[in-house]
Amino acid sequence: MSTFSFISETAWRCASCNKELHPRKVNVEYMGSVFNVELMVCPVCGFVLIPENLALGKMLEVEQLLEDK
Amino acid sequence: MEQQQLRKLEATCIQEESPQCSAACPIHIDVRAFMACLAGKDWRGARRVLDRTMPFADIVGRICDEPCRQACKRSEIGDPLAVHRLERFCVTTQPMVLRSPRLPAKGGSVAVIGSGLAAMTAALDLARKGRTAVMLTSDEQIGGSLRQYAEEMLPAQVLAVGVETLYSYGVILHFGCSLNQEFLATVRQDHDAVFLDRDCRGLATLAVDCTQPDPVTLAIGLDGCFAGGGSTANGFSVMKQVEDGRRAALSIERYLQKVSLTAQREREGVCPTRLFTQIAGIPPLSEVLPADPAAGYTAREAVAEAARCIQCECMECVKQCAFLQEFNDYPKRLVRKIYNNEAIVQGTRTANKMINSCMLCGQCTVICPHDFPLNTVCRTTRANMVASATMPPSAHEFALQDMEFSLGTFAALARHQPGRDSSRLLFFPGCQLAGSAPQTVEQTYLHLTRHLDGGVGLMLGCCGIPAHWSGRQELFHRTMQTLVAEVGRLGDPLIVTACSSCYTVFKEFAPQLTVQSLWQLLDKMELPANAAAPPQPMAIHDPCTVRHEPQIRASVRNIIKKIGISTEEHPYAGELTDCCGYGGLMQFANVPLGEKAARAKARRSECDGLAYCAMCRDNMAATGRRVAHLLDYLFPAASRQDPLLRPNPGFSGRHENRARLKQHLLTTLWQEEPPMNPAHKEIKLVIAPQLMELLDKRHILEDDIRKVIGQAEQSGRRLVDPENGHFLASYRPVRVTYWVEYQPGRQGFIVHNAYSHRMILPGEAK
């Protein structure tokens, strides 16, 4: 499975772990399709950041594509 | 959709029917395209149109007797197009652009007796098809009667070009033949088929009756022999020669192929057309006459005359509908796309968005000269999509959740009038009026209870139309059953609906219920004494659901008159009224298009707007239009706020209003304890108006935001931006993950942003 990377520097830190976010490959899923993507994640608790531009951009595009499949 | 149904639907839409001119042309020249090219100074394009269909365009273009001119739609309002003058301009100024190819020789030899235009056309058409064509004429030149035209009309040189054309396609020409009785016998022996051009000297000596060929095939009594052309009782028509030559060539081609001479020839020659073209409003411009009639049109004159062509088409539905305009198509093509979309097994269903964007309002059906039922097609298709699990989940989910809320503990209510145990009537304001103007619902209800006998019950809820529109048949029927049972529990009173959608749904799907529109009831009642009319004239915006309810529309107008509001009618009211974008849940499945539809409806009049559907009112208000609900004037708010300035409450506001209304009425009218709010309801939010508008478009409710913050504050799972102290948290209550950027403030949590996605992140419930 190919990995798409959506990592970018971010000012957000994990509030509960007090850690900077680091790139990590995670699986996201929709309509039965699983994608391995590289996102900014808290290295301790695994909190995954989905920034606004990703949610309303590429992610929405893929969601709609999968819904029409 | 079955293919048979598709064909039937496709045939209902007439946009692709021939324009009157082409239908009246015996060889169906695309006159409309010809005019468009000339008007755009595309000389080559214009000539190409002629070359494509007209044989010997240099000759025919000079002398065409333009049977299309009589049929021109412009003749209904003034002068028809000067088609012949334009053809002449074209062929005299622009040489041939398109030379039809000659197909490979395929055997079969055809004799063409005579050399008039019918013979020339038959010989040319057969030669193009790869047949051996032999022209046999007693004359020394070609042309027959065409040679009688004056030199300036049809120069001999141009006729000579016709001979060149025939030679170039391999036609064999024999001049000076002596026609006699043996001649035909010999010709029939030497050839497989024969065409006799009646525009031929000495044809009578052949002793064969050519006077009454079969009108469809032009066959005469002798096997393999066909006849046409020449003069008729109406005289000599150039286009009749061309038509007969072409018709005979086609018959001979079929004869040589040994297939039916008659099958499917209805569209040949002059034929009827069903194309409708609206000419009202088209200025009746006079025909452009050439300054020098002998020389014909100059380029400038030709452009001016061709520009008078109204480019006949129907497009009546598309002209009015925001949905059809958005997808830039007419029903015939859309229904084909819908059919193809349904047929896809693996691959992308590209028409889903379109199917879910129709307002299902039926305006196009009323406008259509043949009542194309696009709304039924789209709605049925949605039901099929739901049944086959191909409906995109995101299209209607938000609207269906809104419906669920209206039917749920915090918003729904069904009671007899306080202090009574039976109801003669049951007021059903509908979910959207309760969401838009709860105080008006209360005032209206109190008015009904004060002025009507026998008890007026109240039912807050939803008629289920969102489920119907979204194709959720099962959910819709379940909702309707529950509602019918609830009405039954109250003793089957007469239901009084404020919302016309509820009214039509009950009438169509619950015939066991008795229903009346609030407007018809109020029309017969004493109106509130404090009803206040604004001084300025207003434009009535009928909702799309009263399209077929003239009595409700009449009652509304009576009430408006009684309370002294002056109105200005506009054409897109009544039967032709637009949908505001809520219909068919368009505004949910296609947010930007929903806004366009609301704007289109709002723009129908310059006057302030007067609606009597809560969604029409709110959607138009959201576009910035000054628009009020009729109930706002019948039952003025205690605050004296101008109803024209009442803002769109948005989705969160409607939830809140419905819940507050139930709470308020339960406590004040029935002295009952309202249902307890869940814990997260206690969370106070501070949201700027612009952000609120954005959240509405993103289909994010304040309640969703409360859930995110509640969960983040409780668990501590959130991100922080150390620079500004903002938190960012996410939560997935069911099928959508909401993200909220916020910070604690003195008045409550200040919300800076919110967005959502449907993809499932690691650790989230599926």
Interface residues (C-beta under 8 A of the other chain):
Chain A: A11 W12 R13 C14 A15 S16 L21 V26 N27 V28 E29 Y30 M31 C45 G46 F47 V48 L49 I50 E52 A55 L56 M59 L60 V62 E63 Q64 L65 E67 D68 K69
Chain B: G347 T348 R349 T350 N352 K353 P392 P393 S394 A395 G716 R717 R718 L719 V720 D721 P722 E723 F727 L728 S730 T737 W739 N753 Y755 S756 H757 R758 M759 I760 L761 P762 G763 K766
